[in-house]
Amino acid sequence: GGSAMYKTHVNMKRILCVLYIGSVTAFAPGASPGLRSSNTPQTRLCSTRRTASLTGAKMGLFDGIFGGGNAAPPVGDIAQVAGGWVSPEFMRGFTFDTASPAALPAVGFATLGGVKAGQVPGNGGPAKENQDGVLNIAELVDGVQMYCVFDGHGENGGSVTQWAIENLPGYVGQAVQSGRAGELLNRVTDAYRQADSALETALTYKIVEDSGSTVATALVKGDLLLVAGLGDSRVVLGVVNDDGSLAAQAVTRDQSPVVPAEKSRIDRSGGEVREEGPGGRVYAKGKSYPGLAVARALGDGDAKNYGVTVDPQFIGWKVRPGQDFALILASDGVWNALGNENVVEIVGGYRASRDPTAAAQAVVQVARQAWEENAKGRIDDITCLVLLL
């Protein structure tokens, strides 16, 4: 059966990750090392158990998401935010300068390469390249940590992911170092734009024409989280309710082409969204290309002509001690298989042991089993990074 097959033929192939401690100068674009290892379980030990019923947290979280270039509301003092979601009034003034000291989160991750349609896992055929990637930087600059999950797509998606792991931190680190209150979000947006341009130059347009990567990013310092969403790699917060039950709070929104704001931009740019699959696909008007299933991504040079953008959407969060217990970054191979609530339930089982690597491994294993039991041939790459706060 599917479960037995999983236990016998786990193929943890080709994770892309970097763990680096240093100053922003060490992260000059092109300077940070990347790692591709092979054929061994890909996890990072860093140094969480309790499971209760889950309820959905209802917060109106996405009433004021910020994307680069949007109209600017008044700048507020983020130090006045008591805890939880940083509202639009204060988001424009987001700065890490007022972060309260906090212990570094315990961090762990796991990843598992997918299966091509028609390929039987472990049958001796060529393995599918795992185009997912993980970034785990304990000191980006000025006490800020940087965590990312990438999900490459297209023929050269793995190359895009690898380049981003090696270079994106340099651009973001410079933005964080120079971006003060009222400037930080624009600086980080510019960093993504600069990285995207450099990516095309470095790999050539031919390589990135129909290949790219989504990115879920969390910048963390003390009790402050700045989350940047690009595509459908998602970030979810694990929350303990007053009654001891657990809740899943999404802190990014999947940027599917059918989302009205995304569709409007695509329509204005000479593209069109066709209702193919759960979130639609982006095409040039009246054409059969490019057919991209996300509205924001690194790379995807052709789709950039039709309204796809590299500008991330931002959410700010002030951690509430005793309530917010985990931040979970994962590729859509996790979320499509399990959903937010089930992932939080799994991670919540490791709160007492404070073992984020075991938590991430469990999420990946359960997601893979769900794919094997329910998917028709193709299995997506699956990656999960867990921060125990």
N, C-alpha and C positions, 0 to 999 in steps of 0.2 A: 504493500500500500504506500500512500504518499509519505506517511510518517516514517516508515521503515527506510524508504528511499532517502529521506532527508538525513537520517542518522548515519547512513552508510556513505553517502556521497556528498557531504558538505564540501564545497569548493570555494574556500575563502581566498579568491584570486585577485591580486593586483590592487590592493588599496593604495590610495595616493594620500599621503599625509605628511605634515611637518610639525615638529615640536621644537620650538626655538625660544631661547631667552636672550634678550639683548636690547639695544637701543634702536631708535628709528633709523639711525644711520646703517645699522646692520640689515635693515629691511629696505634699502634702496631698491627700486624696481630692478628685478633680474638677479638680486643678490641672495635671496633666501633659498635654502636648499629644498628640494622635493625628494620624496622617497617612493619608490615603487618596489614593494617586495612581492614574493610570489609563493603560493601553495602552502601557506601556513595561516592559522587563525589570526585575523588582523584585529587586535584589540589593544587598548592602552590602559595599563593599570595606573590608577592615581589614588586614590584612596578616596549602600545605604541599605524593616520589613513590616509591613502592615498593609492590609488590603481591606477596603470598605466599599460600600456601594457608591457609585459615581453619580453626580448630578451635574448638569451643564451650568456653567457660570454665565449669568446674563448681565452684560455690562454695557451694551451699546459701544463696544470697543472700536468699531470701524466707522463711527460717525465722522471722524476727523483724521483719517490717515493722511500722512504727508508724503508726497512724491516730489522729486526735484522739479523746480520750476513752477510749482503751484503758487497762487497768491499768498502773501505772507500775512497772517494774523498778528496782533500785537505780541511783543515779546514779554513773557512773564518770568518771574524769578522761580526757577525750579526748586529752590530750597524751600519754598512754601508748600510744595506738594507733600501731603501726609504719607501717602503710600498707594501702590497700585498704579493704574493707568495714568500716564502723564497726558493731560488734556491738551487740545490744540492751543489754548491760551499760553500754556507754558512750554509747549513742544518747540516752538521756534527759538526759544531761549535755552534749549537743552545744552548742558555743559556737564562734563565730569568733574569740574572744579569743586563742586559742593558735595561730592559723594562722601557718605559716611563710611568709616573704616569697617571692613568685614573680612572674615577669613576667606581665603581663596576657595572657590567651589571645588568639590571632588569631581574629576572629569574622567569619563571612560567612553569608548566607542567600539562598535563592531560593524563589519560590512560583509556582504556576501554577493558574489557575482550571479547574474541571472542566467537564464537558459533561452536559447533561440527557439523559435517556433519549430516544432518537429524534432528537436534534439532531445534525447533521453538523458537525464543527468547521469554521469558516470559511465556512459556507453563507449567511452574511448574516443569519441569524436572531438573536434576542436572546441575548446571552452569559449564561451562568450566573454569578451573583454568586459571587465568591471569598469564602467566609466564614471562611477561615483568617486567622491574624494572627501577627505576630512582635513580640516585645518585646526590645530590646537596650539595656540601661542599663549604662554603664561605671562609674558611681558612684551606687549607690542611697543608701547611708549607711555611714559608718565603713569605707570601703574595700571594701564588699561590692558585687559586680556582680549583676545580675538579668537572666536570659534566660528567655523563654517562647515556646512555640508554642501557639497557640489553634486550635481547630477547631469553628467554629460549626455548629449544626444547627437544623432547623426553619425556618419561614418568616422569622423575624426573627433567625436566628443571626448574621448579619453585624452587626446592631446590638448584640447581646450582646458579640461579640468586640470591637467598637470601644469600647464602654463599659468593658470590662475593661482594655483597653490604656491608656485614659486614667486609670483610677482604681485598679486593683488595686495598682500600685506604691506608692501612698500608704499604703494599709493595711499592706502587707508591710514597707515601710520603717520605719514606726512600730514594728512588732512586732520587727524585727531590732534596732532601736536600744534598745528597752526589755527585750528578752528575754535574760537572762543564762543561764548554765548551769543546767539543770534547769527552765527556763521557756520557752526559745525555741520548742520545738515547739508547746506550747499557745498561745503568743502568735501564731504564724503561723496555726495552725488558727482561732483567734478572728478573725484578719484576714480569712481567706477567708469566714467566716460573716458578718462585718460587711459585707464587700463584696457578698455575695450578697443580703443584706437591702437594702442601699442600691441595688443594681441594680434590684430589683423596684420600689422606691419611685421611682427616677428614670425608668424606662422604662414603668412600670405593669404590673400583673399580666397584663393582656390581652396585652401584647407578649411577656412571658416565660412565659406559661402553657404553651406547647408548643414553646418555643425556648430554646436554651442554648448552652453551649460547653464543650468539654473543655479542659484546660490541662496542659501539661508545663512545669514550672518548675525552673530550676537557679539556686541562689544560690551564688556563688563568691567566696572570698577566699583568696588565696595557694594553699596546697595542700589546702584543704578545700572540699568540695562538699556542699551540702544540696539534695537533689532532692525535689521534691514532685509526686506524680502525681495527676491528677484525670481519670478517664475513660480513653480509649484513645489519647491522644497520648503517645508513648513516648519515653523517654530511654535511649540505649545508649552504652556506653563502648567505644572502640576500644583494644585491648590488644595489645602486642607480646610474644609468648611467648619463652622462653629460646632456642628454636631459630630465632628470626627470623620465624616465621609469625605471622599475625594472628588475633586472637580477638574475638568480639563478646560483651560482657558487658552484659546488660540490667540497668538500675538503676531501672526502674519495672516494675510488673506491670499489664497491662491490667485495668481494673476492670469486667469484663464481668458481667452479671447472673447468669450461671451459676456464677461463682466461689462456693464454699460460704459463705464469710463474708458476701459481698454478698447472696446468696440468703437466708440466714438473717435478716439485718436486714430485707430486703424482706418476707419472710413474716410477721415479727413486726409489721410496720407496716401490714398490711391490703392488701399487694400480693401479686402472684404472678409468677413467672418462667416464661415459656413458651419452649420450645425452638424458637425461630425464628431462623434465621441461625446463624452460628458461635458467637455468645456469648449468645444468648437475648435476650428483650425483657421489659421491666417493664410489667405491667398492674395495674390495680385488680382485685381478686379478682372473677372472673366477668364482667368488663366488657371492652369493646373499646378502651379507652384506658388510659394514654397511649401505650404501645408503644415506650418508649425503649430504645435498644440499649446504653446504658451505665448503670452503677450509681452514678456520681458525676459531678457537673457543676455549673458555674455556671448559674443560671437554671433552666429546666424546673420552673416553679412547681407545675404539677399533679402531676408525678412525685414532688415532694418530699413529697406526702401519702402516698406508698406506699413509702417507704424509700429513695429516692434521696437522697444526701447531698452536701454541698459540702465535707466534711472531706477534705483530701488525705492520702495515705499518704507517709511520709517514708523516705528512704534517705540515710545519710551515707557519704561516701567520702573517704579521704585519698589524694591523688594520689601515685602511685609513679613518680618520675622514671625515664625510660628504658623504662617499661612502658606507662603510660597515655598515649596520644598524642592522643586526640580524644574529645570529648563531643558526641553527636549528638542533637538534639531534632527530632522530626518528627511530623507528623500521620499518621493512619492511612492516608492516601492513599499514603504512602511505604511503610510497614511491610507493609500488605496486598499491595502489588505486588511487593516485593523481599525482605522478610525481613531480619533483623538482620545476618546474615553477609555478604550481598551488599552492603548499605549500607556496612559497615565496609571491605570490599574496595575499593569505589569511593573512599571517603574516604582510604584508605591510599595510594592512588595519588598523592596530593597532599602527602604528608609532606615530601618534599624541597623542593618549591617553596613550601611554607607559604602556600598560597593557598586559604583556606577558602571564599571566594566561588565559585571555580571548582569546588571539591569539592561544594558545595551545589547548584550549577547542574547538575553531572553527575548527581547523585542524582535530582534532579527530572526531568531529561530521560529518564533510563533508566526511572524509575518511570512516566512518562507513556507511553513506548513499550510498556511491559508492559501498561498498562491498555488501550491501543488494540489490542494484539494479542490480548488475552484476555478483556476485558470485553464484556458483551452490552449495548451501548448507553450506559449511564451510566458516566461517568468522574468520580472523586472529585477534590476540590481536593487539591493536592499541595504541601506546604511542608516545607522542611528548613533547619535552622540548625546550623552546624558551629562548634565551638570547638576549635581546635588548641592543645593544652595545652603 
